[in-house]
Amino acid sequence: MQLPPDKKVYFLSDFHLGAPDAATSLVREKLVVEFLEEVRKDAAVIFIVGDMFDFWYEYRTVVPKGYVRLLGKLAEITDSGVPIHFFVGNHDMWMTDYFQKELNIPVYFEPKEFEFNGKQFLIGHGDGLGPGDHGYKMLKKIFRNPVCRWLFGILPPYIGMGIANFASRRSRAVTGQTDEQFFGEKGEWLITYSKEALQSKHYDYLIFGHRHLPIDFSLNNGSSRYINLGDWIRYYTYAVFEGQELSLHTRYPELEKKIIRQP
């Protein structure tokens, strides 16, 4: 895709709406909606790269309560002709066709390649990629199994959502501190995955979420960059491609120093 003059591509991820409670989530939802309203003016495309919700399950005729401000804004943006792409994360993997039918938003379950102005992009949420984390990779296979999904679906929503919310809280309690640590080039699984991907094809930018830590890391002697989009819980970060270069930013200047950068 060749971007029109003065148009940009925006990337953001990991809102985890619904966590840790309704009041806190609503504040965060309003910030995301405010941001989307601002960028729609010059956006050619918007990518939301997973974990929009802390949990999401589409029953046959029921979807989770809430999030009307965000869902309405997404519909408004796509109705205006600005495309939005969504990659499922580990917290909202149980999507079917609600986004496609109601919001006109394509949904992806695996990393996908895009091209803008001759630049090659590989985009995905990032869960289960790279070495290690074998326990989660096994759970991911189980959760994505159609039988497992069906079994969860026969639970009454009150029970199913209660179980899911408990599991999400446990997950955050385990990873809360490690999410704030940068483990270096060899310790970051998504950097390892990016290097492996670059062995078979050149990408200018490899963009992921999931990690919750904003990272802009140089690969292949600067010819490629690994970008992690951080989150909208602590960092309020997003990436923007302006036609030739991509950069990682935060909504709040005082958080700029927390972005991990390697030129």
Residue, then its C-alpha position, 0 to 999 in steps of 0.5 A: m500500500q502506498l500511503p497518501p500524502d500526509k497520512k500515517v499508520y498507527f499501532l497500539s496494543d494491550f489496553h486490558l479493558g475490564a482490569p482491574d475493576a470497572a472504574t479504573s478500566l473506564v478511565r483507561e477506555k476514555l483515554v484510548v477513545e480520546f487518542l483514536e479520535e485524535v489520530r483518525k484525522d491523519a490515519a491511513v490505517i490503524f492497527i490494534v495489536g491484541d489484548m484490547f480486553d482483559f478477557w473476551y468471549e463471544y457466545r452465540t448471541v452474547v458478548p461481554k458487557g461494557y466497552v461501548r465507548l471504544l466499540g462505538k468509536l471503532a465503528e465510527i472510524t471504520d464507517s468513515g473509511v479508515p481501516i482498522h486491523f485487530f490481532v487477537g492477544n492471549h486475553d482475547m483469543w476467543m473471538t469469532d465474527y463479532f468484530q468483522k460483522e459489527l465493526n468491519i474490522p478484520v481479525y488475525f490470529e497469527p502474525k501477518e505481513f504488510e507493506f507500506n511505501g515499500k517498507q516491510f512489516l511483520i505484525g502480531h501480538g507476540d504471545g507464544l513466539g520465540p523460545g521458552d514459555h513452554g507451559y503457556k504454549m501448551l495452554k494456548k493449544i488447549f485454549r484454541n482447541p474447538v472442543c475446549r472453546w465449546l465446553f467453555g461456551i456451555l457454561p452460563p456467562y456468569i460462571g464462565m466470566g467469573i472463572a476467566n476474570f480470576a485467571s486474568r488476575r492470577s496472570r497479572a500477579v505473576t507477571g506484574q514485576t517481570d513486565e517492567q524488566f528488560f532482559g537484554e538482547k538474549g533474554e527477550w524472547l521476541i527479539t530472538y523470534s525477530k532474529e529468526a524471522l529475519q533469517s528467511k525474509h527481510y522486514d524493516y519493522l517487526i511490531f508486537g505487543h504482549r510484552h507490556l514494555p515499550i522497546d525500540f531495538s535495532l536488528n541486523n546492524g540497523s536495517s531492521r527494528y523490533i518494536n514492542l508497543g508497551d501498554w496503556i496501563r503504565y506507559y500509554t505508548y503507540a508507534v506511528f509510521e509517517g511514510q518513511e520512518l517509524s517511531l515509538h512514543t508515549r502520550y505523556p512526556e514524563l514517561e518517555k525515559k521509560i521507553i527502552r531504546q537501542p539505536 
